[in-house]
């Protein structure tokens, strides 16, 4: 998080404007204006325009994107609301024709409240609906989350206690899976990214007092392809970032005024929700401490910081109870999701997969980190990084110290774990860079009395235009990648295989959760829901009897074999050989077992059915090979 704490109360956009736009004198409280028909009309009109952009994208990008069922209805309905509200506002106030554009944009020039700034960020991100697909893309982490949510719904909350899994995805995605399956999950995923956009816009205005900063920050966020890509994947990084940054802002308010409990409690709630949605959110727990460099009264700041951490401790009681029920605090900082993480097998797997950086010396890792970070942002992500660095260079005093402290902490955290250079591991920096870009452009626009005002305005306009172009490029690129991945999933015949699993029994396999790319209704098993001994028994396959006993224990009646044998065999040999003394051989044993019948083969995905009682296999699927 690299957000500079520049102000507590927002300044107004134009300090040279009339009394309506001036900041109130110290000791006076600004009276928030009421919401008018013009505000409703302006919001509806902007929403309609962004839905039209989405319609164009869906119809023309990548040969046609997937269309949401309600998209056309939403576009027409919002257009009707815009026309009716504009008509009602004109009839009610009778403005001169040339006054109408100013009235329609008044909501953005003089916001009626924080909600309108948040709404601006959300509305600007409406084209992300064009990235919707009715399938989960080929991402193992995404389908594993869907599998965990459905497992808890079928078997109760014991899984959350046993694994100490994050609560957030189950709270948010549980209802979506139950009501709408995979399609609802994908829609909720997009909504979380749109909420992040709204939070970024809101904080940009809070930091700078400028609506220009809000717009530029939202554009800067979408100018990073790594951010746009999160709309296509299920892991809750956007929700984690939204709550983390809100928690950071509220903690700022808390340490700036150590008397009240309002902001400490709200900050603690957001910080706890941040790491409950994604474990990386634990990094935000250090923000209240770092914020001490921004306060003038250290005693008051310490009081506010202690209130934040006290409230956090109270709100963490459910998590602490879960930890204690599993034998202590050994997994308090790292949610236990699989035995290979528990037992440290993950490092062996990372070495086998050739993950960059995990085995490098600290000095080598640090030397290569800047280049890897820039690369993780995707094409043109360096534009936003450059603006953020320029903003940090322009900060003064405590704001600069805070920004540099946040960057230093992220470098320390990343280096300590030596994580692979996957974009998601650097995600806490994304909104911060967008905020700094917004603050920089807003400052260029605001300083009209400085030398060369035309030059400053030109630079600000150029930067905004460049961000808009880069954001459009990021969106188009992600739309093409999303559509290509969705077509691969549809071409993989998962739906045909799912249709054959008609008895409600589970499917086991090294990559059986691939079926969840198209449905949430098939129970899938692997290392995720089996103990180490159970999964090792299946992989090693000492005998049919021992394997069938494991399958019966979990009501599993099907076996799915992935065509990539490296994932079925070598991947698991990394921990099987040193810890169990055997190689994975389930692929070959199931093919020769008289207890299993091969019922289908689609693009070398082979589906076997457990025959109970054992009897001759029926005529195989004509396409099975």
WORANOR-V65853 format. One record per backbone hydrogen bond with DSSP energy under -0.5 kcal/mol. CO is the residue of the C=O (numbers start at 1). NH is the residue of the N-H. If there is no record, write none. Layout:
CO | NH
CO | NH
//
This chain:
4 | 6
13 | 15
14 | 17
18 | 21
18 | 22
19 | 22
25 | 28
28 | 30
30 | 32
36 | 40
37 | 41
38 | 42
39 | 43
40 | 44
41 | 45
42 | 46
43 | 47
44 | 48
45 | 49
46 | 50
47 | 51
48 | 52
49 | 53
50 | 54
51 | 55
52 | 56
53 | 57
54 | 58
55 | 59
56 | 60
57 | 61
58 | 65
60 | 63
61 | 64
66 | 68
68 | 71
70 | 74
71 | 75
72 | 76
73 | 77
74 | 78
75 | 79
76 | 80
77 | 81
78 | 82
79 | 83
80 | 84
81 | 85
82 | 86
83 | 87
84 | 88
85 | 89
86 | 90
87 | 91
88 | 92
89 | 93
90 | 94
96 | 99
96 | 100
97 | 100
99 | 103
100 | 104
101 | 105
103 | 106
105 | 108
105 | 109
106 | 110
113 | 116
113 | 117
114 | 118
115 | 119
116 | 120
117 | 121
118 | 122
119 | 123
120 | 124
121 | 125
122 | 125
123 | 126
125 | 128
126 | 129
127 | 130
128 | 131
129 | 132
137 | 139
139 | 143
140 | 144
141 | 145
142 | 146
143 | 147
144 | 148
145 | 149
146 | 150
147 | 151
148 | 152
149 | 153
150 | 154
151 | 155
152 | 156
156 | 159
157 | 160
157 | 161
158 | 162
159 | 163
160 | 164
167 | 170
167 | 171
168 | 172
169 | 173
169 | 174
170 | 174
172 | 176
173 | 177
174 | 178
175 | 179
176 | 180
176 | 181
177 | 181
180 | 183
180 | 184
181 | 185
182 | 186
183 | 187
184 | 188
185 | 189
186 | 190
187 | 191
188 | 192
189 | 193
190 | 194
191 | 195
192 | 196
193 | 197
194 | 198
195 | 199
196 | 200
197 | 201
198 | 202
199 | 203
200 | 204
201 | 205
202 | 206
203 | 207
204 | 208
205 | 209
210 | 214
211 | 215
212 | 216
213 | 217
214 | 218
215 | 219
216 | 220
217 | 221
218 | 222
219 | 223
221 | 224
223 | 225
224 | 227
224 | 228
225 | 229
227 | 230
228 | 231
229 | 232
230 | 233
232 | 137
235 | 237
236 | 240
237 | 241
238 | 242
239 | 243
240 | 244
241 | 245
242 | 246
243 | 247
244 | 248
245 | 249
246 | 250
247 | 251
248 | 252
249 | 253
250 | 254
251 | 255
252 | 256
253 | 257
257 | 260
261 | 265
262 | 266
263 | 267
264 | 268
265 | 269
266 | 270
267 | 271
268 | 272
269 | 273
270 | 274
271 | 275
272 | 276
273 | 277
274 | 278
276 | 168
276 | 169
278 | 281
279 | 282
280 | 283
281 | 284
282 | 285
283 | 286
284 | 287
286 | 290
287 | 291
289 | 292
290 | 293
291 | 294
292 | 295
296 | 298
297 | 301
298 | 302
299 | 303
300 | 304
301 | 305
302 | 306
303 | 307
304 | 308
305 | 309
306 | 310
307 | 311
308 | 312
309 | 313
310 | 314
311 | 315
312 | 316
314 | 317
316 | 320
317 | 321
318 | 322
319 | 323
320 | 324
321 | 325
322 | 326
323 | 326
323 | 328
324 | 327
329 | 332
335 | 337
338 | 341
338 | 342
339 | 343
340 | 345
340 | 346
341 | 344
344 | 347
344 | 348
345 | 349
346 | 350
347 | 351
348 | 352
349 | 353
350 | 354
350 | 355
351 | 354
355 | 358
357 | 360
361 | 365
362 | 366
363 | 367
364 | 368
365 | 369
366 | 370
368 | 372
369 | 373
370 | 374
371 | 375
372 | 376
373 | 377
374 | 377
375 | 378
377 | 226
378 | 381
380 | 383
380 | 384
381 | 385
382 | 386
383 | 387
384 | 388
385 | 389
386 | 390
387 | 391
388 | 392
389 | 393
390 | 394
391 | 395
392 | 395
396 | 399
396 | 400
397 | 401
398 | 402
399 | 403
400 | 404
401 | 405
402 | 406
403 | 407
404 | 408
405 | 409
406 | 410
407 | 411
408 | 412
409 | 413
410 | 414
411 | 415
412 | 416
413 | 417
414 | 418
414 | 419
420 | 422
422 | 425
422 | 426
423 | 426
424 | 427
426 | 429
427 | 430
427 | 431
429 | 433
430 | 434
431 | 435
432 | 436
433 | 437
434 | 438
435 | 439
436 | 440
437 | 441
438 | 442
439 | 443
440 | 444
441 | 445
442 | 446
443 | 447
446 | 448
447 | 450
452 | 456
453 | 457
454 | 458
455 | 459
456 | 460
457 | 461
458 | 462
459 | 463
460 | 464
461 | 465
462 | 466
463 | 467
464 | 468
465 | 469
466 | 470
467 | 471
468 | 472
469 | 473
470 | 474
471 | 475
472 | 476
473 | 477
474 | 478
475 | 479
476 | 480
477 | 481
478 | 482
479 | 483
480 | 484
481 | 485
482 | 486
483 | 487
484 | 488
485 | 489
486 | 490
487 | 491
488 | 492
489 | 492
489 | 494
490 | 493
493 | 497
494 | 498
495 | 499
496 | 500
497 | 500
497 | 501
498 | 501
500 | 502
506 | 557
506 | 558
507 | 525
508 | 560
509 | 512
511 | 514
512 | 515
513 | 516
514 | 517
515 | 518
515 | 519
517 | 136
521 | 523
523 | 507
525 | 509
526 | 529
526 | 530
527 | 339
531 | 535
532 | 536
533 | 537
534 | 538
535 | 539
536 | 540
537 | 541
539 | 585
539 | 586
543 | 547
544 | 548
545 | 549
546 | 550
547 | 551
548 | 552
549 | 553
550 | 554
551 | 554
551 | 556
552 | 555
555 | 506
557 | 610
558 | 508
559 | 608
560 | 562
561 | 606
563 | 565
564 | 567
564 | 568
565 | 569
565 | 570
566 | 571
569 | 572
569 | 573
570 | 574
572 | 575
572 | 576
573 | 577
575 | 579
576 | 580
576 | 581
576 | 582
577 | 581
585 | 588
585 | 589
586 | 590
587 | 591
588 | 592
589 | 593
593 | 596
595 | 611
597 | 599
597 | 609
600 | 607
601 | 603
602 | 605
604 | 606
605 | 602
606 | 561
607 | 599
607 | 600
608 | 559
609 | 597
610 | 612
621 | 624
//
